[in-house]
Amino acid sequence: MRFGILVNEGPFTHQASDTAYQFAKAAIGKGHKVGRVFFYHDGVNNANKLSEPQADDRNLVALWSKLGTEHGIDLVVCVAAAMRRGIKDDLLPAGFRISGLGQLIEAGIASDRLVVFGD
């Protein structure tokens, strides 16, 4: 099965990002394909390489970057939501890119299921 994932929450304010990451990792582990993860609303904060969680906390920004790079997942950050939060191309970790809502629509069309995490 081919999954698209929509993440609407940031890495430190809600469990949605961590749950989405765990879902993507488990799906890949079971032989499924995750074609694209679209970060929207506060979810764009998952793509800010300036974030530095404390030493005993998971670094979801780094984990998403590594998962995307290792498995060829298209990690797309909504341009409008990113601009509102001061996230620009130079703040993106490896594997992330900024684009528009058309990429979310395309993910829904190209996937068997589009799974949404967060409000």
N, CA, C and O atoms as a GROMACS GRO file, in nm:
protein
  476
    1MET      N    1   0.084  -0.118   0.000
    1MET     CA    2   0.000   0.000   0.000
    1MET      C    3   0.089   0.124   0.000
    1MET      O    4   0.197   0.125   0.059
    2ARG      N    5   0.042   0.227  -0.066
    2ARG     CA    6   0.115   0.354  -0.074
    2ARG      C    7   0.044   0.457   0.014
    2ARG      O    8  -0.075   0.484  -0.002
    3PHE      N    9   0.120   0.515   0.108
    3PHE     CA   10   0.065   0.613   0.201
    3PHE      C   11   0.116   0.753   0.172
    3PHE      O   12   0.232   0.772   0.134
    4GLY      N   13   0.029   0.850   0.190
    4GLY     CA   14   0.066   0.990   0.201
    4GLY      C   15   0.036   1.029   0.344
    4GLY      O   16  -0.060   0.979   0.403
    5ILE      N   17   0.115   1.117   0.401
    5ILE     CA   18   0.097   1.157   0.541
    5ILE      C   19   0.089   1.309   0.549
    5ILE      O   20   0.168   1.379   0.486
    6LEU      N   21  -0.006   1.358   0.627
    6LEU     CA   22  -0.022   1.500   0.655
    6LEU      C   23   0.003   1.523   0.803
    6LEU      O   24  -0.065   1.464   0.887
    7VAL      N   25   0.100   1.609   0.835
    7VAL     CA   26   0.134   1.640   0.974
    7VAL      C   27   0.098   1.786   1.000
    7VAL      O   28   0.153   1.876   0.937
    8ASN      N   29   0.004   1.809   1.092
    8ASN     CA   30  -0.046   1.944   1.121
    8ASN      C   31   0.006   2.004   1.251
    8ASN      O   32  -0.027   2.119   1.281
    9GLU      N   33   0.084   1.931   1.327
    9GLU     CA   34   0.130   1.979   1.458
    9GLU      C   35   0.282   1.977   1.467
    9GLU      O   36   0.349   1.899   1.400
   10GLY      N   37   0.334   2.066   1.550
   10GLY     CA   38   0.478   2.076   1.570
   10GLY      C   39   0.533   1.963   1.654
   10GLY      O   40   0.457   1.887   1.714
   11PRO      N   41   0.665   1.953   1.660
   11PRO     CA   42   0.728   1.840   1.729
   11PRO      C   43   0.728   1.848   1.881
   11PRO      O   44   0.753   1.747   1.947
   12PHE      N   45   0.700   1.964   1.939
   12PHE     CA   46   0.712   1.979   2.084
   12PHE      C   47   0.582   2.016   2.154
   12PHE      O   48   0.580   2.027   2.276
   13THR      N   49   0.474   2.037   2.078
   13THR     CA   50   0.350   2.083   2.138
   13THR      C   51   0.238   1.979   2.135
   13THR      O   52   0.134   1.998   2.196
   14HIS      N   53   0.259   1.872   2.065
   14HIS     CA   54   0.153   1.773   2.043
   14HIS      C   55   0.219   1.641   2.006
   14HIS      O   56   0.330   1.641   1.952
   15GLN      N   57   0.153   1.530   2.034
   15GLN     CA   58   0.210   1.399   2.002
   15GLN      C   59   0.194   1.361   1.855
   15GLN      O   60   0.248   1.259   1.812
   16ALA      N   61   0.122   1.442   1.778
   16ALA     CA   62   0.089   1.406   1.639
   16ALA      C   63   0.213   1.381   1.553
   16ALA      O   64   0.216   1.287   1.474
   17SER      N   65   0.315   1.464   1.568
   17SER     CA   66   0.435   1.447   1.485
   17SER      C   67   0.507   1.317   1.519
   17SER      O   68   0.550   1.244   1.430
   18ASP      N   69   0.520   1.289   1.646
   18ASP     CA   70   0.586   1.165   1.688
   18ASP      C   71   0.506   1.043   1.642
   18ASP      O   72   0.564   0.944   1.597
   19THR      N   73   0.373   1.050   1.653
   19THR     CA   74   0.288   0.940   1.609
   19THR      C   75   0.299   0.922   1.458
   19THR      O   76   0.304   0.809   1.410
   20ALA      N   77   0.301   1.032   1.383
   20ALA     CA   78   0.316   1.025   1.237
   20ALA      C   79   0.449   0.961   1.201
   20ALA      O   80   0.456   0.878   1.110
   21TYR      N   81   0.555   1.001   1.269
   21TYR     CA   82   0.687   0.944   1.244
   21TYR      C   83   0.686   0.793   1.271
   21TYR      O   84   0.735   0.715   1.190
   22GLN      N   85   0.631   0.754   1.385
   22GLN     CA   86   0.625   0.611   1.419
   22GLN      C   87   0.540   0.534   1.318
   22GLN      O   88   0.575   0.421   1.282
   23PHE      N   89   0.431   0.593   1.272
   23PHE     CA   90   0.347   0.530   1.171
   23PHE      C   91   0.426   0.509   1.041
   23PHE      O   92   0.424   0.400   0.984
   24ALA      N   93   0.494   0.614   0.996
   24ALA     CA   94   0.572   0.605   0.871
   24ALA      C   95   0.680   0.498   0.882
   24ALA      O   96   0.698   0.418   0.790
   25LYS      N   97   0.749   0.497   0.993
   25LYS     CA   98   0.856   0.399   1.015
   25LYS      C   99   0.799   0.256   1.016
   25LYS      O  100   0.856   0.166   0.956
   26ALA      N  101   0.687   0.237   1.084
   26ALA     CA  102   0.625   0.104   1.091
   26ALA      C  103   0.573   0.060   0.954
   26ALA      O  104   0.587  -0.056   0.916
   27ALA      N  105   0.512   0.153   0.880
   27ALA     CA  106   0.460   0.120   0.747
   27ALA      C  107   0.573   0.075   0.655
   27ALA      O  108   0.560  -0.025   0.583
   28ILE      N  109   0.683   0.148   0.658
   28ILE     CA  110   0.799   0.110   0.576
   28ILE      C  111   0.852  -0.026   0.620
   28ILE      O  112   0.888  -0.110   0.538
   29GLY      N  113   0.857  -0.047   0.751
   29GLY     CA  114   0.903  -0.175   0.805
   29GLY      C  115   0.818  -0.293   0.762
   29GLY      O  116   0.867  -0.405   0.755
   30LYS      N  117   0.691  -0.268   0.734
   30LYS     CA  118   0.599  -0.374   0.689
   30LYS      C  119   0.594  -0.386   0.537
   30LYS      O  120   0.515  -0.462   0.483
   31GLY      N  121   0.681  -0.310   0.468
   31GLY     CA  122   0.689  -0.322   0.323
   31GLY      C  123   0.602  -0.226   0.245
   31GLY      O  124   0.594  -0.236   0.122
   32HIS      N  125   0.537  -0.133   0.313
   32HIS     CA  126   0.455  -0.033   0.245
   32HIS      C  127   0.543   0.083   0.198
   32HIS      O  128   0.659   0.095   0.239
   33LYS      N  129   0.488   0.167   0.114
   33LYS     CA  130   0.560   0.283   0.061
   33LYS      C  131   0.499   0.410   0.119
   33LYS      O  132   0.377   0.426   0.121
   34VAL      N  133   0.584   0.500   0.167
   34VAL     CA  134   0.541   0.634   0.207
   34VAL      C  135   0.597   0.728   0.102
   34VAL      O  136   0.718   0.753   0.098
   35GLY      N  137   0.510   0.779   0.017
   35GLY     CA  138   0.556   0.862  -0.094
   35GLY      C  139   0.586   1.004  -0.056
   35GLY      O  140   0.685   1.062  -0.101
   36ARG      N  141   0.501   1.061   0.030
   36ARG     CA  142   0.519   1.201   0.066
   36ARG      C  143   0.465   1.226   0.206
   36ARG      O  144   0.362   1.171   0.245
   37VAL      N  145   0.536   1.310   0.279
   37VAL     CA  146   0.486   1.364   0.406
   37VAL      C  147   0.473   1.515   0.384
   37VAL      O  148   0.570   1.581   0.347
   38PHE      N  149   0.353   1.567   0.408
   38PHE     CA  150   0.327   1.710   0.391
   38PHE      C  151   0.312   1.772   0.528
   38PHE      O  152   0.227   1.729   0.607
   39PHE      N  153   0.392   1.872   0.557
   39PHE     CA  154   0.389   1.942   0.686
   39PHE      C  155   0.313   2.073   0.668
   39PHE      O  156   0.350   2.157   0.586
   40TYR      N  157   0.206   2.089   0.746
   40TYR     CA  158   0.114   2.201   0.730
   40TYR      C  159   0.084   2.262   0.866
   40TYR      O  160   0.109   2.199   0.969
   41HIS      N  161   0.033   2.383   0.869
   41HIS     CA  162   0.005   2.456   0.993
   41HIS      C  163   0.131   2.455   1.080
   41HIS      O  164   0.240   2.482   1.030
   42ASP      N  165   0.117   2.424   1.211
   42ASP     CA  166   0.234   2.421   1.299
   42ASP      C  167   0.326   2.302   1.269
   42ASP      O  168   0.437   2.296   1.320
   43GLY      N  169   0.279   2.210   1.187
   43GLY     CA  170   0.362   2.097   1.147
   43GLY      C  171   0.488   2.138   1.074
   43GLY      O  172   0.585   2.062   1.070
   44VAL      N  173   0.490   2.259   1.017
   44VAL     CA  174   0.611   2.306   0.948
   44VAL      C  175   0.729   2.319   1.044
   44VAL      O  176   0.844   2.322   1.001
   45ASN      N  177   0.700   2.328   1.174
   45ASN     CA  178   0.810   2.337   1.272
   45ASN      C  179   0.891   2.208   1.281
   45ASN      O  180   0.998   2.207   1.342
   46ASN      N  181   0.842   2.102   1.221
   46ASN     CA  182   0.919   1.977   1.213
   46ASN      C  183   1.034   1.990   1.116
   46ASN      O  184   1.119   1.901   1.108
   47ALA      N  185   1.039   2.100   1.042
   47ALA     CA  186   1.142   2.121   0.939
   47ALA      C  187   1.232   2.239   0.971
   47ALA      O  188   1.290   2.300   0.881
   48ASN      N  189   1.246   2.271   1.098
   48ASN     CA  190   1.331   2.383   1.137
   48ASN      C  191   1.459   2.328   1.200
   48ASN      O  192   1.458   2.280   1.313
   49LYS      N  193   1.569   2.336   1.125
   49LYS     CA  194   1.694   2.279   1.175
   49LYS      C  195   1.752   2.357   1.292
   49LYS      O  196   1.850   2.312   1.353
   50LEU      N  197   1.695   2.472   1.326
   50LEU     CA  198   1.743   2.549   1.442
   50LEU      C  199   1.688   2.497   1.574
   50LEU      O  200   1.736   2.536   1.680
   51SER      N  201   1.587   2.411   1.568
   51SER     CA  202   1.531   2.359   1.693
   51SER      C  203   1.631   2.265   1.759
   51SER      O  204   1.695   2.184   1.692
   52GLU      N  205   1.643   2.278   1.889
   52GLU     CA  206   1.737   2.195   1.966
   52GLU      C  207   1.668   2.143   2.091
   52GLU      O  208   1.667   2.210   2.194
   53PRO      N  209   1.610   2.023   2.082
   53PRO     CA  210   1.548   1.967   2.202
   53PRO      C  211   1.654   1.932   2.306
   53PRO      O  212   1.771   1.912   2.273
   54GLN      N  213   1.610   1.925   2.430
   54GLN     CA  214   1.705   1.890   2.536
   54GLN      C  215   1.760   1.749   2.512
   54GLN      O  216   1.702   1.670   2.438
   55ALA      N  217   1.870   1.720   2.576
   55ALA     CA  218   1.945   1.596   2.548
   55ALA      C  219   1.864   1.469   2.570
   55ALA      O  220   1.887   1.370   2.500
   56ASP      N  221   1.770   1.469   2.662
   56ASP     CA  222   1.694   1.347   2.689
   56ASP      C  223   1.562   1.339   2.610
   56ASP      O  224   1.479   1.253   2.637
   57ASP      N  225   1.544   1.429   2.514
   57ASP     CA  226   1.423   1.432   2.432
   57ASP      C  227   1.456   1.386   2.290
   57ASP      O  228   1.569   1.402   2.245
   58ARG      N  229   1.357   1.331   2.220
   58ARG     CA  230   1.377   1.288   2.082
   58ARG      C  231   1.385   1.410   1.991
   58ARG      O  232   1.311   1.506   2.008
   59ASN      N  233   1.475   1.405   1.896
   59ASN     CA  234   1.491   1.513   1.800
   59ASN      C  235   1.414   1.476   1.674
   59ASN      O  236   1.469   1.416   1.581
   60LEU      N  237   1.286   1.512   1.672
   60LEU     CA  238   1.200   1.471   1.560
   60LEU      C  239   1.242   1.535   1.428
   60LEU      O  240   1.222   1.476   1.322
   61VAL      N  241   1.298   1.654   1.434
   61VAL     CA  242   1.345   1.718   1.310
   61VAL      C  243   1.453   1.630   1.246
   61VAL      O  244   1.448   1.602   1.126
   62ALA      N  245   1.549   1.586   1.326
   62ALA     CA  246   1.656   1.500   1.275
   62ALA      C  247   1.602   1.363   1.234
   62ALA      O  248   1.647   1.306   1.134
   63LEU      N  249   1.507   1.310   1.310
   63LEU     CA  250   1.451   1.178   1.278
   63LEU      C  251   1.375   1.182   1.145
   63LEU      O  252   1.390   1.091   1.063
   64TRP      N  253   1.293   1.286   1.123
   64TRP     CA  254   1.223   1.299   0.995
   64TRP      C  255   1.322   1.312   0.880
   64TRP      O  256   1.306   1.249   0.776
   65SER      N  257   1.424   1.394   0.901
   65SER     CA  258   1.525   1.416   0.797
   65SER      C  259   1.593   1.284   0.759
   65SER      O  260   1.609   1.254   0.641
   66LYS      N  261   1.631   1.208   0.859
   66LYS     CA  262   1.699   1.080   0.834
   66LYS      C  263   1.606   0.981   0.764
   66LYS      O  264   1.647   0.914   0.670
   67LEU      N  265   1.480   0.971   0.811
   67LEU     CA  266   1.385   0.878   0.751
   67LEU      C  267   1.359   0.915   0.605
   67LEU      O  268   1.357   0.828   0.518
   68GLY      N  269   1.339   1.043   0.579
   68GLY     CA  270   1.315   1.088   0.443
   68GLY      C  271   1.431   1.061   0.350
   68GLY      O  272   1.412   1.016   0.237
   69THR      N  273   1.551   1.088   0.398
   69THR     CA  274   1.672   1.069   0.317
   69THR      C  275   1.697   0.920   0.290
   69THR      O  276   1.728   0.882   0.178
   70GLU      N  277   1.684   0.838   0.394
   70GLU     CA  278   1.712   0.695   0.379
   70GLU      C  279   1.611   0.621   0.292
   70GLU      O  280   1.646   0.524   0.225
   71HIS      N  281   1.486   0.667   0.292
   71HIS     CA  282   1.380   0.592   0.222
   71HIS      C  283   1.320   0.668   0.103
   71HIS      O  284   1.219   0.626   0.048
   72GLY      N  285   1.382   0.777   0.065
   72GLY     CA  286   1.336   0.851  -0.052
   72GLY      C  287   1.197   0.911  -0.037
   72GLY      O  288   1.122   0.920  -0.134
   73ILE      N  289   1.163   0.950   0.084
   73ILE     CA  290   1.032   1.011   0.110
   73ILE      C  291   1.042   1.160   0.079
   73ILE      O  292   1.136   1.227   0.121
   74ASP      N  293   0.945   1.209   0.006
   74ASP     CA  294   0.937   1.351  -0.027
   74ASP      C  295   0.879   1.425   0.094
   74ASP      O  296   0.760   1.413   0.123
   75LEU      N  297   0.963   1.501   0.164
   75LEU     CA  298   0.921   1.576   0.282
   75LEU      C  299   0.892   1.719   0.239
   75LEU      O  300   0.984   1.798   0.215
   76VAL      N  301   0.764   1.753   0.229
   76VAL     CA  302   0.722   1.882   0.175
   76VAL      C  303   0.667   1.971   0.286
   76VAL      O  304   0.583   1.929   0.366
   77VAL      N  305   0.716   2.094   0.290
   77VAL     CA  306   0.676   2.193   0.389
   77VAL      C  307   0.589   2.297   0.317
   77VAL      O  308   0.631   2.353   0.216
   78CYS      N  309   0.471   2.324   0.369
   78CYS     CA  310   0.380   2.422   0.309
   78CYS      C  311   0.444   2.560   0.311
   78CYS      O  312   0.484   2.609   0.416
   79VAL      N  313   0.454   2.623   0.195
   79VAL     CA  314   0.521   2.751   0.182
   79VAL      C  315   0.453   2.861   0.263
   79VAL      O  316   0.521   2.938   0.330
   80ALA      N  317   0.320   2.869   0.258
   80ALA     CA  318   0.250   2.976   0.330
   80ALA      C  319   0.264   2.960   0.481
   80ALA      O  320   0.291   3.057   0.552
   81ALA      N  321   0.246   2.837   0.530
   81ALA     CA  322   0.260   2.812   0.674
   81ALA      C  323   0.403   2.834   0.720
   81ALA      O  324   0.426   2.885   0.830
   82ALA      N  325   0.499   2.797   0.638
   82ALA     CA  326   0.640   2.816   0.672
   82ALA      C  327   0.676   2.964   0.679
   82ALA      O  328   0.743   3.008   0.772
   83MET      N  329   0.631   3.041   0.580
   83MET     CA  330   0.662   3.184   0.578
   83MET      C  331   0.604   3.255   0.700
   83MET      O  332   0.668   3.343   0.758
   84ARG      N  333   0.484   3.216   0.741
   84ARG     CA  334   0.421   3.276   0.859
   84ARG      C  335   0.502   3.249   0.985
   84ARG      O  336   0.496   3.326   1.081
   85ARG      N  337   0.577   3.142   0.985
   85ARG     CA  338   0.654   3.102   1.104
   85ARG      C  339   0.804   3.128   1.087
   85ARG      O  340   0.884   3.084   1.170
   86GLY      N  341   0.840   3.199   0.983
   86GLY     CA  342   0.980   3.238   0.962
   86GLY      C  343   1.071   3.126   0.915
   86GLY      O  344   1.193   3.135   0.930
   87ILE      N  345   1.014   3.021   0.859
   87ILE     CA  346   1.094   2.909   0.810
   87ILE      C  347   1.116   2.927   0.660
   87ILE      O  348   1.021   2.930   0.582
   88LYS      N  349   1.241   2.937   0.623
   88LYS     CA  350   1.278   2.955   0.483
   88LYS      C  351   1.374   2.843   0.442
   88LYS      O  352   1.417   2.764   0.526
   89ASP      N  353   1.407   2.838   0.313
   89ASP     CA  354   1.490   2.730   0.259
   89ASP      C  355   1.619   2.706   0.337
   89ASP      O  356   1.659   2.591   0.356
   90ASP      N  357   1.683   2.813   0.383
   90ASP     CA  358   1.812   2.796   0.451
   90ASP      C  359   1.797   2.734   0.590
   90ASP      O  360   1.897   2.697   0.652
   91LEU      N  361   1.675   2.723   0.641
   91LEU     CA  362   1.653   2.662   0.773
   91LEU      C  363   1.610   2.516   0.763
   91LEU      O  364   1.588   2.451   0.865
   92LEU      N  365   1.598   2.464   0.641
   92LEU     CA  366   1.551   2.327   0.623
   92LEU      C  367   1.664   2.226   0.636
   92LEU      O  368   1.771   2.244   0.578
   93PRO      N  369   1.641   2.119   0.712
   93PRO     CA  370   1.738   2.010   0.716
   93PRO      C  371   1.736   1.931   0.585
   93PRO      O  372   1.649   1.952   0.500
   94ALA      N  373   1.830   1.842   0.569
   94ALA     CA  374   1.838   1.757   0.449
   94ALA      C  375   1.708   1.681   0.432
   94ALA      O  376   1.648   1.633   0.528
   95GLY      N  377   1.664   1.670   0.308
   95GLY     CA  378   1.546   1.592   0.274
   95GLY      C  379   1.417   1.671   0.268
   95GLY      O  380   1.320   1.625   0.207
   96PHE      N  381   1.412   1.789   0.328
   96PHE     CA  382   1.292   1.873   0.327
   96PHE      C  383   1.297   1.970   0.210
   96PHE      O  384   1.404   2.011   0.166
   97ARG      N  385   1.179   2.008   0.162
   97ARG     CA  386   1.170   2.114   0.061
   97ARG      C  387   1.040   2.191   0.083
   97ARG      O  388   0.943   2.137   0.136
   98ILE      N  389   1.040   2.316   0.041
   98ILE     CA  390   0.922   2.401   0.054
   98ILE      C  391   0.845   2.398  -0.078
   98ILE      O  392   0.904   2.408  -0.186
   99SER      N  393   0.713   2.384  -0.067
   99SER     CA  394   0.628   2.387  -0.186
   99SER      C  395   0.486   2.424  -0.144
   99SER      O  396   0.462   2.455  -0.027
  100GLY      N  397   0.394   2.422  -0.238
  100GLY     CA  398   0.258   2.465  -0.212
  100GLY      C  399   0.160   2.352  -0.185
  100GLY      O  400   0.196   2.234  -0.184
  101LEU      N  401   0.035   2.392  -0.163
  101LEU     CA  402  -0.071   2.297  -0.131
  101LEU      C  403  -0.100   2.198  -0.243
  101LEU      O  404  -0.158   2.093  -0.218
  102GLY      N  405  -0.060   2.230  -0.364
  102GLY     CA  406  -0.077   2.136  -0.474
  102GLY      C  407  -0.008   2.004  -0.446
  102GLY      O  408  -0.053   1.899  -0.492
  103GLN      N  409   0.102   2.008  -0.371
  103GLN     CA  410   0.174   1.886  -0.336
  103GLN      C  411   0.092   1.799  -0.241
  103GLN      O  412   0.103   1.676  -0.244
  104LEU      N  413   0.011   1.862  -0.156
  104LEU     CA  414  -0.078   1.786  -0.068
  104LEU      C  415  -0.187   1.718  -0.150
  104LEU      O  416  -0.217   1.601  -0.129
  105ILE      N  417  -0.245   1.791  -0.243
  105ILE     CA  418  -0.348   1.733  -0.330
  105ILE      C  419  -0.290   1.617  -0.410
  105ILE      O  420  -0.352   1.512  -0.422
  106GLU      N  421  -0.172   1.637  -0.464
  106GLU     CA  422  -0.107   1.531  -0.542
  106GLU      C  423  -0.079   1.408  -0.455
  106GLU      O  424  -0.094   1.295  -0.502
  107ALA      N  425  -0.039   1.430  -0.330
  107ALA     CA  426  -0.013   1.317  -0.239
  107ALA      C  427  -0.141   1.237  -0.218
  107ALA      O  428  -0.137   1.114  -0.213
  108GLY      N  429  -0.253   1.306  -0.204
  108GLY     CA  430  -0.381   1.238  -0.187
  108GLY      C  431  -0.420   1.157  -0.308
  108GLY      O  432  -0.475   1.047  -0.296
  109ILE      N  433  -0.393   1.211  -0.425
  109ILE     CA  434  -0.427   1.142  -0.550
  109ILE      C  435  -0.336   1.021  -0.572
  109ILE      O  436  -0.383   0.915  -0.614
  110ALA      N  437  -0.207   1.037  -0.545
  110ALA     CA  438  -0.109   0.933  -0.574
  110ALA      C  439  -0.105   0.821  -0.469
  110ALA      O  440  -0.044   0.717  -0.492
  111SER      N  441  -0.170   0.842  -0.356
  111SER     CA  442  -0.166   0.745  -0.246
  111SER      C  443  -0.292   0.662  -0.240
  111SER      O  444  -0.398   0.704  -0.285
  112ASP      N  445  -0.278   0.543  -0.184
  112ASP     CA  446  -0.395   0.462  -0.154
  112ASP      C  447  -0.469   0.520  -0.033
  112ASP      O  448  -0.592   0.514  -0.026
  113ARG      N  449  -0.393   0.576   0.060
  113ARG     CA  450  -0.449   0.637   0.180
  113ARG      C  451  -0.368   0.761   0.214
  113ARG      O  452  -0.245   0.761   0.208
  114LEU      N  453  -0.439   0.868   0.251
  114LEU     CA  454  -0.376   0.988   0.306
  114LEU      C  455  -0.412   0.991   0.453
  114LEU      O  456  -0.529   1.005   0.489
  115VAL      N  457  -0.312   0.976   0.538
  115VAL     CA  458  -0.334   0.968   0.682
  115VAL      C  459  -0.297   1.102   0.745
  115VAL      O  460  -0.189   1.155   0.721
  116VAL      N  461  -0.390   1.157   0.825
  116VAL     CA  462  -0.374   1.290   0.883
  116VAL      C  463  -0.344   1.277   1.032
  116VAL      O  464  -0.411   1.203   1.105
  117PHE      N  465  -0.241   1.351   1.076
  117PHE     CA  466  -0.203   1.353   1.217
  117PHE      C  467  -0.211   1.496   1.268
  117PHE      O  468  -0.143   1.585   1.217
  118GLY      N  469  -0.295   1.517   1.368
  118GLY     CA  470  -0.315   1.650   1.426
  118GLY      C  471  -0.438   1.715   1.368
  118GLY      O  472  -0.492   1.672   1.266
  119ASP      N  473  -0.483   1.821   1.435
  119ASP     CA  474  -0.605   1.892   1.394
  119ASP      C  475  -0.586   1.973   1.269
  119ASP      O  476  -0.680   2.038   1.223
   0.00000   0.00000   0.00000
